[in-house]
């Protein structure tokens, strides 16, 4: 397992080029990569950001430089789906951002067929607390509770 992580880090480092990070988690899609450096989430755009998946508050900018998702959110886990991302904070809050094709963002204030360009809180009320892990699928979102 450690060897696989090191290989992925080398691939990511080739794209980030001049930045160095202690990577504690990584997730990828054809559009780009997300990784955690401690509890800070970073996006690295490879294809485009036209559906807000980078979580930086806009659809602008597709850069190979690592961009902080949010300075004010401490992440414990992240997962990249097809066109959306899930994040689990250190206090157990589940967040989502990107394209809300089939309500995979789990937030009724984001209309189906639109996007959230920055993290929004997912409605986890049907799930027994606490959530310990999140996983984003192609058109679905999953949370594991303790």
Secondary structure, 3 states (H helix, E strand, C coil): CHHHHHHHHHHHHHHHCCCCCCEEEEEEECCEEEEEECCEEEEEECCCCCCCCCCCCCCCCCCCCCEECCCCCCEEEEEECCCEEEEEECCCCEEEEEEECCCCCCCCCCCCCEEEEEEEECCCCCCCCCEEEEEECCCCEEEEEC
